Amino acid sequence: MEREFKIWRGDVKGGEFSTYYIKLEQGMVVLDALHRIQAEQATDLGVRWNCKAGKCGSCSMEINGKPKLACMTRMNALPIDKVVIIQPLKTFPLIKDLVTDVSWNYEQNKKIAPFNPGNKQKNKDHIMYQQDIERIQEFRKCIECYLCQDICHIFRDHNQKDKFVGPRFMIRLASLEMHPLDKEDRISQIKNEYGSGMCNITRCCTDVCPENIQITDNAIIPLKERVVDRFYDPLYWVFNKLFRNNPKLN
């Protein structure tokens, strides 16, 4: 069966959608179709990919308006009567065709304080309950495809990268804050620098996650609750003023 594709072609200077027709075979995914177009019709088509197994996160793009992994999107799952529209991630700067510059994410990652077990745990075995391990392990499934970053309305609609680190790094922060052996205090940064208050819990990031990480319920909401406990709980505030005088509340 032959299908029609409209693929964004261009770079930072501009571009447009180009139309391609290819014959599909049983079991093909979108990445297979792009490879066929590369081989037969557009050898200069820019596409980033690596593992073709849904584990590297490289082939992130927007397919019919929704952020997806090209290697995990089956052609038979797309509407037969509609043109397949493929374009690069909207949130990040375009390099060429379907390839975007996601380096901003790596810069955000550098700003987050790493795991800190404290002086008492440095030369000891790290012993934890299984339930704590399982909680953290969910966040470790992230393949850094940045689909959640792309769909986040704070970036997509308002381009406020200076006020929010995005769902992917709320996951990283949650994995550190929920680690029972971590001694670093990041709550002030989560509120002031990383912008936890910017998220209004639309759950769109959770919907597009290929690893089915419950980003909103298990990472963002618990971090918001910790911020509220620290800065807005009147009992905590009174206790701190009377007994601790914690400067981190300022």
DRENPA-330646 format. One line per field, with one value per residue: x, y, z of N, C-alpha, C in turn; residue in three letters; residue number from 1. Coordinates in steps of 0.02 Angstrom, whole numbers, padded with zeros to 5 digits, m for minus. Layout:
N
n.east: c(X, ...)
n.north: c(Y, ...)
n.up: c(Z, ...)
ca.east: c(X, ...)
ca.north: c(Y, ...)
ca.up: c(Z, ...)
c.east: c(X, ...)
c.north: c(Y, ...)
c.up: c(Z, ...)
res: c(ALA, ...)
n: c(NUM, ...)
//
This chain:
250
n.east: c(00042, 00026, 00081, 00058, 00173, 00211, 00347, 00445, 00564, 00713, 00809, 00884, 00866, 00748, 00610, 00506, 00364, 00390, 00329, 00312, 00296, 00282, 00294, 00225, 00274, 00228, 00228, 00308, 00382, 00376, 00507, 00567, 00502, 00552, 00686, 00676, 00632, 00744, 00838, 00786, 00728, 00764, 00911, 00980, 00906, 00887, 00893, 00890, 00943, 00969, 00968, 00850, 00760, 00684, 00752, 00854, 00810, 00837, 00767, 00664, 00522, 00390, 00242, 00107, 00070, 00093, 00212, 00323, 00416, 00499, 00539, 00456, 00330, 00207, 00165, 00041, m00036, m00069, m00191, m00266, m00326, m00271, m00142, 00026, 00105, 00259, 00369, 00500, 00543, 00455, 00492, 00631, 00781, 00799, 00907, 00930, 00810, 00732, 00805, 00848, 00920, 00960, 01039, 01019, 00955, 01056, 01133, 01048, 01046, 01173, 01165, 01100, 01120, 01220, 01199, 01219, 01284, 01327, 01451, 01455, 01413, 01499, 01603, 01539, 01430, 01286, 01133, 00966, 00784, 00680, 00566, 00602, 00701, 00629, 00547, 00636, 00690, 00594, 00607, 00732, 00711, 00702, 00738, 00786, 00724, 00658, 00528, 00433, 00478, 00457, 00318, 00274, 00182, 00234, 00356, 00324, 00217, 00243, 00379, 00465, 00597, 00686, 00627, 00586, 00634, 00582, 00487, 00572, 00683, 00625, 00595, 00725, 00763, 00668, 00709, 00826, 00789, 00703, 00783, 00835, 00961, 01018, 01083, 01079, 01004, 00882, 00766, 00740, 00798, 00719, 00600, 00634, 00734, 00715, 00582, 00459, 00330, 00279, 00221, 00060, m00002, m00055, m00033, 00011, 00142, 00160, 00075, 00143, 00258, 00369, 00413, 00318, 00326, 00263, 00259, 00196, 00115, 00203, 00322, 00321, 00209, 00237, 00357, 00309, 00229, 00326, 00387, 00281, 00262, 00381, 00385, 00257, 00180, 00105, 00130, 00255, 00330, 00318, 00377, 00506, 00549, 00549, 00635, 00734, 00771, 00794, 00884, 00852, 00721, 00698)
n.north: c(m00060, 00110, 00260, 00432, 00556, 00703, 00795, 00896, 01002, 01089, 01223, 01332, 01447, 01438, 01346, 01213, 01103, 00949, 00835, 00659, 00497, 00330, 00151, 00044, m00089, m00238, m00222, m00109, 00034, 00211, 00260, 00167, 00200, 00329, 00299, 00232, 00333, 00415, 00331, 00314, 00432, 00555, 00584, 00672, 00697, 00747, 00652, 00600, 00456, 00299, 00170, 00104, 00036, 00092, 00136, 00228, 00357, 00443, 00465, 00560, 00651, 00747, 00673, 00678, 00789, 00753, 00724, 00591, 00434, 00389, 00260, 00181, 00199, 00128, 00106, 00053, 00095, 00223, 00337, 00279, 00352, 00477, 00600, 00572, 00672, 00738, 00817, 00917, 00922, 01045, 01126, 01145, 01220, 01217, 01115, 01042, 00989, 00858, 00860, 00923, 01042, 00991, 01028, 01118, 01049, 00971, 01067, 01111, 00998, 00997, 01094, 01042, 00985, 00846, 00673, 00657, 00575, 00612, 00633, 00527, 00415, 00393, 00298, 00179, 00036, 00056, 00037, 00000, m00001, m00111, m00052, 00081, 00074, 00031, 00141, 00241, 00179, 00185, 00316, 00305, 00244, 00334, 00384, 00496, 00556, 00672, 00701, 00736, 00862, 00929, 00929, 00999, 01136, 01253, 01270, 01245, 01329, 01451, 01470, 01478, 01444, 01494, 01494, 01370, 01201, 01092, 00937, 00822, 00849, 00872, 00744, 00694, 00771, 00725, 00592, 00609, 00682, 00592, 00490, 00387, 00397, 00514, 00673, 00803, 00963, 01021, 01091, 01231, 01272, 01201, 01267, 01405, 01414, 01307, 01307, 01241, 01284, 01326, 01225, 01166, 01045, 00969, 00846, 00811, 00779, 00654, 00579, 00567, 00498, 00372, 00270, 00254, 00321, 00388, 00537, 00656, 00619, 00545, 00615, 00761, 00813, 00762, 00836, 00966, 00961, 00950, 01073, 01156, 01113, 01158, 01299, 01354, 01297, 01340, 01289, 01228, 01340, 01418, 01329, 01324, 01458, 01468, 01367, 01330, 01429, 01433, 01481, 01445, 01460, 01586)
n.up: c(00000, m00040, 00037, 00081, 00128, 00218, 00249, 00353, 00284, 00300, 00379, 00503, 00433, 00369, 00292, 00221, 00199, 00119, m00002, m00008, m00080, m00037, m00046, 00070, 00181, 00271, 00447, 00458, 00537, 00576, 00569, 00483, 00364, 00345, 00325, 00204, 00120, 00129, 00065, m00064, m00115, m00053, m00014, 00065, 00177, 00342, 00486, 00652, 00733, 00821, 00905, 00865, 00942, 01039, 01152, 01157, 01133, 01029, 00906, 00917, 00869, 00792, 00751, 00652, 00729, 00861, 00989, 00967, 00969, 00825, 00796, 00869, 00828, 00743, 00572, 00537, 00640, 00620, 00552, 00404, 00303, 00304, 00274, 00321, 00429, 00466, 00574, 00653, 00831, 00916, 01022, 01031, 00959, 00782, 00685, 00562, 00448, 00520, 00634, 00791, 00907, 01060, 01165, 01268, 01369, 01426, 01485, 01587, 01665, 01719, 01816, 01925, 02089, 02126, 02183, 02356, 02483, 02608, 02739, 02830, 02761, 02657, 02648, 02666, 02641, 02539, 02601, 02574, 02586, 02490, 02434, 02426, 02331, 02218, 02198, 02158, 02048, 01947, 01897, 01842, 01723, 01623, 01458, 01403, 01291, 01276, 01242, 01333, 01371, 01253, 01237, 01345, 01398, 01450, 01389, 01255, 01217, 01280, 01290, 01404, 01457, 01545, 01667, 01708, 01728, 01667, 01636, 01623, 01705, 01824, 01855, 01876, 01987, 02079, 02091, 02161, 02276, 02337, 02370, 02498, 02559, 02522, 02563, 02524, 02513, 02412, 02402, 02407, 02287, 02198, 02208, 02180, 02077, 01988, 01960, 02005, 02032, 01912, 01838, 01796, 01812, 01698, 01648, 01523, 01493, 01551, 01471, 01348, 01374, 01328, 01409, 01502, 01625, 01772, 01773, 01819, 01933, 02016, 02024, 01996, 02072, 02206, 02229, 02224, 02338, 02438, 02428, 02466, 02599, 02655, 02633, 02647, 02747, 02894, 03024, 03012, 02982, 03102, 03194, 03141, 03157, 03294, 03342, 03249, 03156, 03015, 02878, 02749, 02725, 02686)
ca.east: c(00000, 00064, 00059, 00085, 00208, 00233, 00403, 00475, 00633, 00739, 00856, 00869, 00850, 00679, 00597, 00437, 00348, 00398, 00285, 00343, 00253, 00319, 00255, 00237, 00274, 00199, 00270, 00351, 00371, 00389, 00578, 00579, 00478, 00600, 00746, 00662, 00632, 00815, 00873, 00759, 00704, 00795, 00971, 01006, 00858, 00917, 00855, 00932, 00920, 01025, 00957, 00790, 00728, 00648, 00791, 00904, 00776, 00865, 00723, 00606, 00496, 00317, 00208, 00037, 00059, 00105, 00280, 00329, 00477, 00485, 00552, 00405, 00264, 00192, 00127, m00029, m00072, m00088, m00251, m00251, m00353, m00240, m00071, 00070, 00142, 00316, 00407, 00545, 00518, 00441, 00520, 00703, 00804, 00808, 00973, 00915, 00754, 00700, 00856, 00847, 00974, 00933, 01094, 00994, 00939, 01117, 01154, 01006, 01066, 01235, 01149, 01070, 01168, 01219, 01187, 01266, 01268, 01352, 01515, 01448, 01397, 01545, 01643, 01497, 01383, 01221, 01080, 00900, 00727, 00662, 00516, 00637, 00736, 00579, 00523, 00688, 00702, 00547, 00636, 00792, 00692, 00701, 00786, 00803, 00699, 00636, 00460, 00397, 00499, 00427, 00245, 00260, 00156, 00277, 00405, 00294, 00173, 00267, 00452, 00493, 00650, 00723, 00589, 00566, 00682, 00545, 00470, 00627, 00727, 00586, 00606, 00792, 00760, 00629, 00750, 00875, 00755, 00670, 00834, 00839, 01029, 01041, 01081, 01077, 00940, 00870, 00697, 00740, 00812, 00661, 00550, 00655, 00774, 00691, 00514, 00407, 00265, 00257, 00181, m00009, m00026, m00098, m00016, 00028, 00207, 00150, 00042, 00187, 00318, 00370, 00428, 00260, 00343, 00209, 00297, 00157, 00093, 00257, 00381, 00307, 00165, 00274, 00404, 00268, 00209, 00383, 00395, 00226, 00277, 00438, 00377, 00189, 00148, 00114, 00159, 00326, 00359, 00324, 00427, 00572, 00567, 00561, 00687, 00787, 00791, 00823, 00888, 00829, 00651, 00696)
ca.north: c(00000, 00173, 00313, 00499, 00587, 00772, 00798, 00963, 01007, 01156, 01236, 01392, 01501, 01428, 01282, 01199, 01032, 00916, 00777, 00597, 00438, 00267, 00090, 00016, m00161, m00258, m00215, m00050, 00090, 00275, 00265, 00127, 00240, 00384, 00270, 00217, 00398, 00433, 00288, 00314, 00496, 00614, 00559, 00723, 00707, 00743, 00615, 00574, 00392, 00258, 00099, 00078, m00010, 00131, 00141, 00282, 00421, 00487, 00479, 00599, 00698, 00754, 00634, 00701, 00839, 00729, 00701, 00519, 00403, 00362, 00188, 00145, 00217, 00083, 00138, 00029, 00127, 00290, 00336, 00262, 00401, 00542, 00609, 00568, 00735, 00729, 00878, 00913, 00944, 01117, 01162, 01156, 01251, 01172, 01110, 01027, 00943, 00831, 00859, 00983, 01051, 00979, 01039, 01155, 01001, 00950, 01123, 01110, 00941, 01015, 01139, 01005, 00957, 00773, 00632, 00671, 00530, 00638, 00607, 00464, 00359, 00392, 00236, 00124, 00008, 00090, m00011, 00031, m00045, m00126, m00005, 00142, 00059, 00029, 00209, 00276, 00144, 00210, 00375, 00285, 00218, 00389, 00375, 00564, 00570, 00741, 00710, 00772, 00931, 00957, 00937, 01043, 01200, 01307, 01278, 01242, 01387, 01513, 01473, 01504, 01399, 01527, 01490, 01301, 01152, 01043, 00873, 00774, 00863, 00862, 00673, 00687, 00801, 00680, 00532, 00628, 00702, 00534, 00441, 00388, 00409, 00579, 00724, 00869, 00998, 01056, 01117, 01302, 01277, 01174, 01321, 01468, 01409, 01256, 01327, 01190, 01316, 01341, 01169, 01166, 00976, 00948, 00775, 00798, 00747, 00584, 00547, 00554, 00462, 00304, 00222, 00254, 00349, 00431, 00598, 00704, 00593, 00518, 00659, 00833, 00827, 00756, 00892, 01024, 00953, 00964, 01146, 01184, 01098, 01198, 01371, 01380, 01266, 01386, 01254, 01220, 01407, 01436, 01285, 01345, 01521, 01460, 01319, 01318, 01491, 01407, 01533, 01421, 01479, 01655)
ca.up: c(00000, m00045, 00083, 00069, 00185, 00214, 00295, 00356, 00260, 00308, 00433, 00541, 00386, 00344, 00259, 00204, 00196, 00055, m00008, m00032, m00083, m00035, m00037, 00137, 00191, 00335, 00506, 00456, 00583, 00542, 00554, 00422, 00308, 00335, 00295, 00133, 00086, 00125, 00017, m00131, m00142, m00022, 00020, 00111, 00231, 00408, 00536, 00705, 00761, 00843, 00923, 00833, 00989, 01089, 01214, 01155, 01133, 00977, 00849, 00938, 00820, 00797, 00700, 00652, 00780, 00929, 00999, 00970, 00944, 00758, 00794, 00907, 00800, 00687, 00518, 00537, 00695, 00597, 00509, 00334, 00257, 00315, 00258, 00379, 00434, 00511, 00583, 00710, 00896, 00912, 01079, 01028, 00896, 00725, 00653, 00492, 00435, 00580, 00687, 00832, 00955, 01127, 01212, 01326, 01422, 01460, 01528, 01646, 01706, 01755, 01872, 01981, 02136, 02120, 02242, 02411, 02539, 02671, 02761, 02867, 02715, 02600, 02645, 02689, 02592, 02537, 02615, 02570, 02580, 02420, 02411, 02407, 02268, 02165, 02186, 02120, 01985, 01896, 01866, 01806, 01658, 01574, 01403, 01381, 01224, 01282, 01218, 01387, 01366, 01193, 01244, 01402, 01373, 01474, 01336, 01187, 01203, 01311, 01283, 01467, 01479, 01599, 01729, 01724, 01700, 01627, 01667, 01626, 01761, 01886, 01869, 01906, 02054, 02121, 02105, 02211, 02338, 02367, 02388, 02572, 02582, 02498, 02616, 02493, 02517, 02350, 02402, 02389, 02215, 02162, 02208, 02153, 02017, 01941, 01939, 02016, 02032, 01844, 01811, 01820, 01816, 01642, 01636, 01452, 01491, 01567, 01415, 01292, 01396, 01300, 01462, 01547, 01691, 01798, 01788, 01858, 01998, 02058, 02028, 02002, 02129, 02270, 02238, 02242, 02408, 02481, 02428, 02507, 02669, 02678, 02628, 02657, 02804, 02951, 03081, 02998, 02986, 03172, 03224, 03117, 03187, 03366, 03361, 03200, 03121, 02954, 02826, 02684, 02716, 02664)
c.east: c(00044, 00036, 00093, 00114, 00221, 00285, 00433, 00547, 00656, 00789, 00837, 00848, 00778, 00671, 00524, 00427, 00358, 00357, 00323, 00290, 00297, 00271, 00275, 00237, 00249, 00250, 00314, 00331, 00390, 00463, 00598, 00558, 00526, 00664, 00736, 00661, 00704, 00851, 00851, 00743, 00740, 00855, 01000, 00957, 00892, 00872, 00904, 00902, 00981, 01005, 00900, 00754, 00692, 00685, 00843, 00873, 00797, 00814, 00659, 00586, 00421, 00284, 00133, 00021, 00074, 00177, 00282, 00400, 00461, 00494, 00498, 00335, 00252, 00150, 00054, m00069, m00094, m00148, m00234, m00272, m00323, m00166, m00031, 00115, 00197, 00356, 00451, 00511, 00512, 00480, 00593, 00725, 00818, 00880, 00963, 00859, 00721, 00747, 00855, 00905, 00946, 00985, 01073, 00979, 01001, 01144, 01113, 01028, 01128, 01221, 01123, 01124, 01164, 01204, 01241, 01247, 01290, 01416, 01510, 01439, 01449, 01582, 01605, 01455, 01317, 01166, 01013, 00845, 00709, 00612, 00548, 00674, 00688, 00554, 00573, 00697, 00655, 00577, 00697, 00775, 00694, 00756, 00807, 00785, 00674, 00568, 00419, 00415, 00465, 00353, 00227, 00240, 00198, 00331, 00372, 00255, 00202, 00342, 00486, 00545, 00691, 00688, 00573, 00615, 00647, 00534, 00528, 00670, 00690, 00591, 00674, 00794, 00723, 00670, 00802, 00843, 00723, 00720, 00845, 00909, 01056, 01032, 01076, 01007, 00930, 00802, 00694, 00751, 00753, 00607, 00573, 00691, 00744, 00617, 00460, 00336, 00237, 00211, 00110, m00043, m00075, m00088, 00000, 00096, 00203, 00120, 00090, 00249, 00319, 00386, 00373, 00278, 00286, 00240, 00259, 00142, 00150, 00317, 00361, 00264, 00200, 00324, 00366, 00247, 00265, 00397, 00342, 00239, 00331, 00421, 00308, 00151, 00159, 00145, 00234, 00361, 00369, 00377, 00498, 00595, 00584, 00623, 00745, 00816, 00827, 00825, 00861, 00755, 00644, 00697)
c.north: c(00063, 00225, 00379, 00528, 00661, 00782, 00868, 00960, 01079, 01161, 01301, 01450, 01496, 01361, 01273, 01123, 01007, 00852, 00718, 00542, 00376, 00209, 00058, m00060, m00177, m00250, m00153, 00000, 00154, 00282, 00225, 00167, 00298, 00358, 00254, 00281, 00423, 00395, 00299, 00383, 00557, 00593, 00608, 00738, 00696, 00709, 00589, 00508, 00352, 00185, 00065, 00027, 00027, 00140, 00197, 00351, 00468, 00509, 00514, 00648, 00704, 00721, 00649, 00746, 00817, 00705, 00625, 00497, 00372, 00287, 00147, 00162, 00176, 00119, 00116, 00058, 00198, 00286, 00327, 00317, 00470, 00542, 00605, 00630, 00727, 00794, 00873, 00936, 01020, 01156, 01182, 01184, 01200, 01174, 01098, 00975, 00921, 00829, 00926, 00983, 01046, 00993, 01079, 01108, 00980, 01005, 01126, 01055, 00957, 01058, 01103, 00973, 00881, 00738, 00645, 00629, 00556, 00604, 00539, 00403, 00350, 00326, 00175, 00097, 00045, 00038, 00024, m00022, m00054, m00076, 00062, 00133, 00061, 00099, 00248, 00245, 00166, 00270, 00359, 00257, 00271, 00379, 00442, 00575, 00642, 00754, 00750, 00846, 00965, 00972, 00986, 01113, 01260, 01322, 01287, 01305, 01453, 01523, 01502, 01456, 01429, 01520, 01419, 01253, 01098, 00976, 00825, 00786, 00867, 00788, 00663, 00714, 00755, 00618, 00547, 00643, 00643, 00479, 00443, 00404, 00477, 00633, 00795, 00899, 01041, 01091, 01190, 01311, 01253, 01227, 01382, 01463, 01362, 01263, 01276, 01220, 01331, 01287, 01171, 01098, 00958, 00875, 00760, 00764, 00673, 00547, 00528, 00513, 00391, 00250, 00218, 00275, 00395, 00497, 00645, 00679, 00573, 00563, 00732, 00849, 00817, 00812, 00956, 01021, 00968, 01039, 01179, 01172, 01144, 01272, 01397, 01347, 01310, 01352, 01245, 01287, 01428, 01394, 01306, 01410, 01514, 01419, 01313, 01381, 01473, 01460, 01511, 01437, 01550, 01660)
c.up: c(00000, 00003, 00066, 00133, 00169, 00269, 00293, 00333, 00268, 00364, 00468, 00496, 00360, 00311, 00243, 00203, 00124, 00055, m00038, m00032, m00082, m00024, 00030, 00135, 00261, 00391, 00508, 00510, 00545, 00525, 00493, 00360, 00293, 00303, 00221, 00092, 00077, 00068, m00054, m00159, m00114, 00019, 00070, 00168, 00299, 00459, 00589, 00731, 00782, 00852, 00885, 00877, 01045, 01154, 01214, 01155, 01076, 00924, 00869, 00884, 00830, 00737, 00704, 00712, 00851, 00936, 01009, 00952, 00876, 00755, 00830, 00882, 00738, 00634, 00518, 00595, 00677, 00551, 00435, 00286, 00264, 00295, 00323, 00379, 00486, 00514, 00645, 00775, 00895, 00965, 01071, 00960, 00842, 00700, 00578, 00487, 00500, 00640, 00725, 00882, 01026, 01181, 01274, 01384, 01461, 01506, 01592, 01694, 01747, 01817, 01934, 02024, 02134, 02186, 02295, 02471, 02607, 02692, 02795, 02821, 02661, 02594, 02670, 02632, 02596, 02544, 02615, 02569, 02507, 02393, 02391, 02341, 02209, 02147, 02142, 02051, 01929, 01860, 01824, 01736, 01604, 01522, 01373, 01307, 01219, 01249, 01270, 01386, 01307, 01201, 01300, 01378, 01395, 01422, 01268, 01170, 01227, 01308, 01345, 01496, 01535, 01666, 01752, 01691, 01659, 01663, 01674, 01688, 01827, 01906, 01903, 01977, 02102, 02139, 02158, 02278, 02374, 02385, 02463, 02599, 02561, 02551, 02589, 02499, 02455, 02347, 02382, 02314, 02174, 02156, 02167, 02085, 01964, 01925, 01948, 02013, 01963, 01816, 01840, 01812, 01760, 01624, 01563, 01447, 01505, 01507, 01358, 01310, 01368, 01351, 01514, 01619, 01712, 01822, 01835, 01928, 02044, 02065, 02041, 02062, 02196, 02282, 02256, 02315, 02456, 02484, 02472, 02581, 02696, 02683, 02648, 02715, 02866, 03012, 03073, 03006, 03059, 03207, 03204, 03150, 03261, 03382, 03312, 03169, 03056, 02900, 02759, 02672, 02689, 02588)
res: c(MET, GLU, ARG, GLU, PHE, LYS, ILE, TRP, ARG, GLY, ASP, VAL, LYS, GLY, GLY, GLU, PHE, SER, THR, TYR, TYR, ILE, LYS, LEU, GLU, GLN, GLY, MET, VAL, VAL, LEU, ASP, ALA, LEU, HIS, ARG, ILE, GLN, ALA, GLU, GLN, ALA, THR, ASP, LEU, GLY, VAL, ARG, TRP, ASN, CYS, LYS, ALA, GLY, LYS, CYS, GLY, SER, CYS, SER, MET, GLU, ILE, ASN, GLY, LYS, PRO, LYS, LEU, ALA, CYS, MET, THR, ARG, MET, ASN, ALA, LEU, PRO, ILE, ASP, LYS, VAL, VAL, ILE, ILE, GLN, PRO, LEU, LYS, THR, PHE, PRO, LEU, ILE, LYS, ASP, LEU, VAL, THR, ASP, VAL, SER, TRP, ASN, TYR, GLU, GLN, ASN, LYS, LYS, ILE, ALA, PRO, PHE, ASN, PRO, GLY, ASN, LYS, GLN, LYS, ASN, LYS, ASP, HIS, ILE, MET, TYR, GLN, GLN, ASP, ILE, GLU, ARG, ILE, GLN, GLU, PHE, ARG, LYS, CYS, ILE, GLU, CYS, TYR, LEU, CYS, GLN, ASP, ILE, CYS, HIS, ILE, PHE, ARG, ASP, HIS, ASN, GLN, LYS, ASP, LYS, PHE, VAL, GLY, PRO, ARG, PHE, MET, ILE, ARG, LEU, ALA, SER, LEU, GLU, MET, HIS, PRO, LEU, ASP, LYS, GLU, ASP, ARG, ILE, SER, GLN, ILE, LYS, ASN, GLU, TYR, GLY, SER, GLY, MET, CYS, ASN, ILE, THR, ARG, CYS, CYS, THR, ASP, VAL, CYS, PRO, GLU, ASN, ILE, GLN, ILE, THR, ASP, ASN, ALA, ILE, ILE, PRO, LEU, LYS, GLU, ARG, VAL, VAL, ASP, ARG, PHE, TYR, ASP, PRO, LEU, TYR, TRP, VAL, PHE, ASN, LYS, LEU, PHE, ARG, ASN, ASN, PRO, LYS, LEU, ASN)
n: c(1, 2, 3, 4, 5, 6, 7, 8, 9, 10, 11, 12, 13, 14, 15, 16, 17, 18, 19, 20, 21, 22, 23, 24, 25, 26, 27, 28, 29, 30, 31, 32, 33, 34, 35, 36, 37, 38, 39, 40, 41, 42, 43, 44, 45, 46, 47, 48, 49, 50, 51, 52, 53, 54, 55, 56, 57, 58, 59, 60, 61, 62, 63, 64, 65, 66, 67, 68, 69, 70, 71, 72, 73, 74, 75, 76, 77, 78, 79, 80, 81, 82, 83, 84, 85, 86, 87, 88, 89, 90, 91, 92, 93, 94, 95, 96, 97, 98, 99, 100, 101, 102, 103, 104, 105, 106, 107, 108, 109, 110, 111, 112, 113, 114, 115, 116, 117, 118, 119, 120, 121, 122, 123, 124, 125, 126, 127, 128, 129, 130, 131, 132, 133, 134, 135, 136, 137, 138, 139, 140, 141, 142, 143, 144, 145, 146, 147, 148, 149, 150, 151, 152, 153, 154, 155, 156, 157, 158, 159, 160, 161, 162, 163, 164, 165, 166, 167, 168, 169, 170, 171, 172, 173, 174, 175, 176, 177, 178, 179, 180, 181, 182, 183, 184, 185, 186, 187, 188, 189, 190, 191, 192, 193, 194, 195, 196, 197, 198, 199, 200, 201, 202, 203, 204, 205, 206, 207, 208, 209, 210, 211, 212, 213, 214, 215, 216, 217, 218, 219, 220, 221, 222, 223, 224, 225, 226, 227, 228, 229, 230, 231, 232, 233, 234, 235, 236, 237, 238, 239, 240, 241, 242, 243, 244, 245, 246, 247, 248, 249, 250)
//
